[in-house]
Structures are given as structure tokens and as C-alpha cells.
Amino acid sequence: MKILMINPTYGGISGTGQYVRELSIRLKEHGNEVEVMNIEAVGVMNIPRIKSISFYILSKIKLIEHVEKYDIIHIHNPKFAGLSSIKTPSIITVHGDYIEFEMKYGRKIAPIMKYIEKNMKKAKAITTVSPLTAKLRGWIYTPNGIDLEWIRRIPKKEDGGHILWVGRNDPIKRPTLFKKAMKILNLPNIALGVDVKVSRKEVIAYMKSSKCLVITSKWEGFPTTLLEAWASGLPVISVPIPPLKALSRKAIYFSKSDKPKDIAEAVKQVISKEELREKLVKEGFKEVEKYTWSNIVKQWIEIYSKIMKNSSNLNIN
């Protein structure tokens, strides 16, 4: 199969970028031809609010010229659903949900959402990394993945012992909420991606030497950091959001609410109770084994094959 993947990022610290990179590598290992259309391939205007639009326009121009040479077009962001082609079967993977757009931009995004939904109907399949979103919207569940061998080879940092937060400085991720909770505890803590920006390899090194990972997001699909923490033997604490509860109630310790005092209390419980901490680590190791890329790439090859054999949509749009 000749597969075109479309996403602004490829690899790096972006969860979606990592997904595209890892999936493309595994697909090639199974004898498929894979091309990635990202920022480096098409170029963009590096100006806030114009960057995504310029990527869309330049990708559209390039796609019009070359669309017929691909068997499958795989788009990894619903914002670019308009790149779906009638000539070539398209798949759209949602690495989260619409609710994140609405939380971030409010009602003003409504016309854009209508445009996205209209274009998503052109796709032969819509998939999501979130089991909850898949159930609610009738999409196909295609989970996130992890390279366990790569994780195991990374040594831990010598100066560890932090309460850890990982993510971008975004109101959806809420790093300020993490900092408010940490003020209550007054323990060594670090927000990677906000306090300091490091490579993905360094993130894993921090995870292997920290006391716990705290997730404070308003909403998540299936965060890569969750899999990385499980694979690193790091206990995970999260605010009680439905998508993560749908993923695991055993390998994640949920705070009572998203109030700083309740997050601080959850952290205190995990780092002070050895039995609870060991249970979370054990369940995390057990859970992460489900998400190896060798399993996930097989699911994707099956989806691609079904689309090429069947002209109708694989799920409800």
C-alpha cells in the first residue's frame, strides 16, 4: 500500500507527532510505502494563528497535484479534514475530541466546527485514541502506542525525587493548577514543557527518577505521557476526567476533584503509602503491555485493507 500521512509535526515531543512517526516506521517494516506531509515537507508561515492555515493551504495545493499516487490518505488532525479527497480513500484520526477546541476557544469556534464536521463526512473512517470518544461518537478506537524496549534502555536522572508534570503551556493542560497544588505541599516539583523544555528522552529519564506524575488537564484523549509513565514505573495521579477513567481505574489514582487541595492530598497519599504506590506501578506495567506498536500496527493494516476493499464508510459519521 502507498500511504500518505498528514500532520504538522513528525516525532519530537508532540504526542501526535510521535504517533505519526512510530506508525509510519512500523508500516514500512510491514512492506508498505509511507510518505509524511508535515511542516518540513510543505513549509508554513511561522506566524501565530496563521501557521495552521498556511499548512492547510500549502498541503491542499501539494495534495491536488499528487493525490492519485496514494492508496490511502491518513489525516491526523480533524482541523485538516478538508484535505480529505474523493479520489483517494481518507482516514481521519482524532487524538482527543472536539470538546478540547470548544474549551479553548468557546462559541466563536462554532462555524469552524461546522466546516470540520462537514469535511469529516468525506472520510471512509474516523478513528480516535480515546475509548470514551469512540463509544460516544461511533468512531473506531485505535489506541496510542509505546516502544517499551526504547523506554527500558533510558537511564534515570541522578537528581530525581520530583513531583512531575509534563505537557505544553496550554489552558487545557492547566500547568498553573499543578503549581497551585504544589504550593500546598512545598515539595520539589517540576513542570516539563513549562519550567524547562527537554527532549523526549530526558522526559523518560525524569519519569524514572520522580515520585509521581500529575495530570491536571481539563480533557485528554489518550496522553502519550500516561503510557511513558506506566512504562517507566512512575505512579500516575490525575484529576477525575471521564476519558482517563475510561482508560483505567486501577493504574491511575484519581483526586476527588480538580481543586488544588484535593490534588495535593492525592499526591500526599501516593507518595506516603508504599503499598498504594507499588500497586499503581504494578498495574501500570500490566496496562502498558497492551499498547505495544506491534499490536497497534496490525490493527491499522486491517483498517487500511478494509477501506481499500470496501467503498462504504467503516463507521458512522
C-alpha positions as CSV (number, residue, x, y, z in Angstrom):
1,M,0.0,0.0,0.0
2,K,1.0,3.6,-0.7
3,I,0.0,5.6,2.4
4,L,0.2,9.4,2.8
5,M,0.1,10.7,6.4
6,I,-0.7,14.3,7.1
7,N,0.2,16.1,10.3
8,P,2.2,19.3,11.0
9,T,4.6,17.5,13.4
10,Y,6.6,14.4,12.9
11,G,8.3,12.9,16.0
12,G,9.6,15.4,18.6
13,I,7.8,16.0,21.9
14,S,4.3,16.2,20.4
15,G,2.2,13.2,21.2
16,T,0.5,13.2,17.8
17,G,3.9,13.8,16.1
18,Q,5.3,10.7,18.0
19,Y,2.3,8.7,16.9
20,V,2.8,9.6,13.2
21,R,6.5,8.8,13.4
22,E,6.1,5.4,15.2
23,L,3.2,4.3,13.0
24,S,5.0,5.2,9.8
25,I,8.1,3.3,10.8
26,R,6.1,0.1,11.7
27,L,4.0,0.3,8.4
28,K,7.3,0.5,6.4
29,E,8.6,-2.6,8.3
30,H,5.5,-4.4,7.1
31,G,6.3,-3.6,3.4
32,N,4.2,-0.5,2.9
33,E,5.3,2.7,1.2
34,V,4.7,5.7,3.6
35,E,5.1,9.4,2.9
36,V,4.5,12.1,5.5
37,M,3.3,15.6,4.7
38,N,4.4,17.7,7.6
39,I,5.7,21.3,8.2
40,E,9.1,20.4,6.8
41,A,7.6,18.9,3.7
42,V,5.3,21.7,2.8
43,G,6.6,24.8,4.6
44,V,4.4,27.2,6.6
45,M,4.2,30.9,7.5
46,N,5.6,30.8,11.1
47,I,3.1,33.4,12.5
48,P,0.7,32.6,15.4
49,R,-2.9,31.9,14.1
50,I,-1.7,31.7,10.5
51,K,0.7,28.8,10.9
52,S,-2.1,26.1,10.8
53,I,-4.0,27.9,8.0
54,S,-0.8,28.1,5.9
55,F,-0.1,24.4,6.5
56,Y,-3.6,23.6,5.3
57,I,-3.4,25.7,2.2
58,L,0.1,24.5,1.1
59,S,-0.8,20.9,1.9
60,K,-4.0,21.2,-0.2
61,I,-2.0,22.6,-3.2
62,K,0.5,19.7,-3.0
63,L,-2.2,17.1,-2.5
64,I,-4.1,18.2,-5.6
65,E,-1.0,17.6,-7.7
66,H,-0.2,14.2,-6.3
67,V,-3.3,12.7,-4.7
68,E,-3.8,9.9,-7.2
69,K,-0.5,8.3,-6.4
70,Y,-1.6,7.2,-3.0
71,D,-3.9,4.3,-1.9
72,I,-4.8,5.8,1.4
73,I,-4.7,9.4,2.9
74,H,-4.4,9.3,6.7
75,I,-5.1,12.7,8.3
76,H,-4.1,13.0,12.0
77,N,-6.0,16.1,13.0
78,P,-9.6,17.0,12.4
79,K,-8.7,20.6,11.7
80,F,-7.4,19.4,8.4
81,A,-10.4,17.3,7.5
82,G,-10.8,19.5,4.4
83,L,-7.8,17.6,3.0
84,S,-9.9,14.5,2.6
85,S,-10.1,13.5,-1.1
86,I,-12.9,12.0,-3.1
87,K,-10.4,10.4,-5.5
88,T,-8.4,8.6,-2.7
89,P,-9.9,7.0,0.4
90,S,-9.2,9.0,3.5
91,I,-9.0,8.3,7.2
92,I,-9.1,10.9,10.0
93,T,-7.7,10.1,13.4
94,V,-8.7,12.4,16.3
95,H,-6.1,12.5,19.0
96,G,-8.5,13.9,21.6
97,D,-12.0,15.3,20.9
98,Y,-13.9,18.4,19.7
99,I,-14.5,19.3,23.3
100,E,-10.9,20.5,23.6
101,F,-11.4,23.0,20.8
102,E,-14.6,24.2,22.5
103,M,-13.0,24.5,25.9
104,K,-10.1,26.5,24.5
105,Y,-11.9,28.8,22.0
106,G,-15.6,28.9,23.2
107,R,-18.6,29.7,21.0
108,K,-16.6,31.6,18.4
109,I,-15.3,28.3,17.0
110,A,-18.8,27.1,16.1
111,P,-18.6,28.0,12.4
112,I,-15.2,26.3,12.1
113,M,-16.6,23.2,13.9
114,K,-19.4,23.0,11.3
115,Y,-16.8,23.2,8.5
116,I,-14.7,20.4,10.1
117,E,-17.7,18.2,10.6
118,K,-18.9,18.7,7.1
119,N,-15.5,17.6,5.7
120,M,-15.1,14.7,8.1
121,K,-18.1,13.1,6.4
122,K,-15.9,12.6,3.3
123,A,-13.6,10.2,5.2
124,K,-14.1,6.5,4.8
125,A,-13.2,6.0,8.5
126,I,-12.9,8.2,11.6
127,T,-10.7,6.8,14.4
128,T,-9.8,8.1,17.9
129,V,-7.2,7.2,20.5
130,S,-9.9,7.6,23.2
131,P,-12.2,4.6,24.0
132,L,-14.7,7.0,25.6
133,T,-14.9,9.2,22.5
134,A,-15.1,6.2,20.2
135,K,-18.1,5.0,22.2
136,L,-19.9,8.3,22.3
137,R,-19.4,9.2,18.7
138,G,-19.5,5.8,17.0
139,W,-15.9,6.1,15.8
140,I,-13.2,3.4,15.7
141,Y,-10.9,3.0,18.7
142,T,-7.2,2.9,17.7
143,P,-5.2,3.4,20.9
144,N,-2.0,5.2,21.4
145,G,1.2,3.2,21.3
146,I,4.6,2.8,23.1
147,D,8.0,1.4,22.3
148,L,8.8,-0.4,25.5
149,E,12.3,-1.5,24.5
150,W,13.3,2.1,23.9
151,I,11.9,3.2,27.3
152,R,13.8,0.4,29.1
153,R,17.2,1.5,27.6
154,I,17.0,5.0,29.0
155,P,18.8,5.5,32.4
156,K,17.1,7.5,35.2
157,K,18.3,11.0,36.2
158,E,20.6,11.1,39.2
159,D,19.0,14.2,40.7
160,G,15.4,12.9,41.0
161,G,12.7,12.9,43.6
162,H,10.4,15.4,41.9
163,I,6.6,15.6,41.7
164,L,6.4,15.7,37.9
165,W,4.1,17.4,35.4
166,V,4.6,17.0,31.6
167,G,2.9,19.0,28.8
168,R,2.7,22.2,26.9
169,N,1.8,25.6,28.4
170,D,-1.9,25.4,27.4
171,P,-5.1,26.3,29.3
172,I,-6.4,22.8,28.5
173,K,-3.4,21.2,30.2
174,R,-3.6,23.6,33.2
175,P,0.0,23.8,34.4
176,T,-0.9,26.7,36.8
177,L,-3.3,24.3,38.6
178,F,-0.4,21.9,39.1
179,K,1.7,24.8,40.6
180,K,-1.1,25.8,42.9
181,A,-1.3,22.2,44.3
182,M,2.5,22.1,44.7
183,K,2.5,25.3,46.8
184,I,0.3,23.5,49.3
185,L,2.8,20.6,49.6
186,N,6.0,22.6,49.3
187,L,7.9,19.6,47.8
188,P,10.4,19.5,44.9
189,N,8.4,19.7,41.7
190,I,9.0,20.4,38.0
191,A,6.6,21.1,35.1
192,L,8.4,19.8,32.0
193,G,7.4,21.8,29.0
194,V,6.8,24.9,31.1
195,D,9.6,25.3,33.7
196,V,12.1,23.7,31.3
197,K,11.9,22.2,27.9
198,V,13.7,18.9,27.3
199,S,13.9,16.1,24.8
200,R,11.6,13.2,24.9
201,K,14.5,11.0,26.1
202,E,15.1,13.4,29.0
203,V,11.4,13.3,29.9
204,I,11.7,9.5,30.4
205,A,14.8,10.0,32.5
206,Y,12.9,12.3,34.7
207,M,10.0,9.9,34.9
208,K,12.3,7.1,36.1
209,S,13.6,9.2,39.0
210,S,10.5,11.1,40.1
211,K,8.0,10.3,42.8
212,C,4.8,10.6,40.7
213,L,3.3,12.1,37.6
214,V,0.4,14.5,38.0
215,I,-2.2,15.1,35.2
216,T,-4.3,18.3,35.6
217,S,-5.9,18.5,32.1
218,K,-9.4,19.6,31.6
219,W,-9.7,16.9,29.0
220,E,-7.5,14.3,27.3
221,G,-7.8,11.7,24.6
222,F,-5.0,9.2,25.4
223,P,-1.9,11.1,26.5
224,T,1.4,9.6,25.5
225,T,2.8,10.8,28.8
226,L,0.5,8.3,30.5
227,L,2.0,5.3,28.6
228,E,5.5,6.7,29.2
229,A,4.9,6.9,33.0
230,W,3.5,3.4,33.2
231,A,6.4,2.0,31.2
232,S,8.9,4.0,33.5
233,G,7.4,2.6,36.7
234,L,6.1,6.0,37.7
235,P,2.8,6.2,39.7
236,V,0.2,8.4,37.9
237,I,-2.2,10.8,39.6
238,S,-5.0,12.6,37.7
239,V,-7.9,14.9,38.2
240,P,-11.1,13.0,37.6
241,I,-11.8,13.4,33.9
242,P,-14.0,10.8,32.1
243,P,-11.6,9.9,29.2
244,L,-8.9,8.7,31.7
245,K,-11.4,6.9,33.9
246,A,-12.5,5.0,30.8
247,L,-8.8,4.0,30.1
248,S,-8.0,2.7,33.6
249,R,-9.3,2.9,37.2
250,K,-6.6,0.7,38.6
251,A,-3.4,2.2,37.1
252,I,-4.3,5.8,37.7
253,Y,-5.0,7.4,41.2
254,F,-7.8,10.0,40.8
255,S,-8.1,13.0,43.1
256,K,-11.5,13.8,44.5
257,S,-11.8,17.0,42.4
258,D,-9.7,19.3,40.3
259,K,-9.3,21.7,43.3
260,P,-5.6,22.3,44.3
261,K,-6.2,21.0,47.8
262,D,-7.6,17.7,46.5
263,I,-4.8,17.3,44.0
264,A,-2.3,17.9,46.8
265,E,-4.0,15.4,49.0
266,A,-3.9,12.7,46.3
267,V,-0.2,13.3,45.8
268,K,0.4,13.1,49.6
269,Q,-1.5,9.7,49.6
270,V,0.5,8.2,46.8
271,I,4.0,9.3,47.9
272,S,3.4,8.4,51.6
273,K,1.7,5.0,51.2
274,E,4.2,2.4,49.9
275,E,1.5,-0.2,49.3
276,L,-0.6,2.1,47.2
277,R,2.4,3.3,45.2
278,E,3.6,-0.2,44.5
279,K,0.1,-1.2,43.4
280,L,-0.1,1.7,40.9
281,V,3.3,0.8,39.5
282,K,2.3,-2.9,39.1
283,E,-1.0,-2.1,37.4
284,G,0.8,0.4,35.2
285,F,3.3,-2.2,33.9
286,K,0.4,-4.6,33.3
287,E,-1.7,-2.0,31.5
288,V,1.1,-0.7,29.2
289,E,1.8,-4.1,27.8
290,K,-1.5,-3.8,25.8
291,Y,-0.2,-0.9,23.8
292,T,2.9,-2.1,22.1
293,W,3.3,-0.8,18.5
294,S,3.5,-4.4,17.2
295,N,-0.2,-4.9,18.2
296,I,-1.3,-1.4,17.0
297,V,0.2,-1.6,13.6
298,K,-1.7,-4.8,12.9
299,Q,-5.0,-3.1,13.6
300,W,-4.0,-0.2,11.3
301,I,-3.1,-2.6,8.4
302,E,-6.5,-4.3,8.9
303,I,-8.3,-0.9,8.8
304,Y,-6.4,0.2,5.6
305,S,-7.2,-3.2,3.9
306,K,-10.9,-3.0,4.7
307,I,-11.1,0.5,3.3
308,M,-9.4,-0.5,0.1
309,K,-11.8,-3.5,-0.3
310,N,-14.9,-1.6,0.7
311,S,-16.2,1.6,-0.8
312,S,-18.6,2.4,2.1
313,N,-17.7,4.1,5.4
314,L,-16.4,1.8,8.1
315,N,-18.2,3.7,10.9
316,I,-20.9,6.3,11.5
317,N,-20.0,9.9,10.6
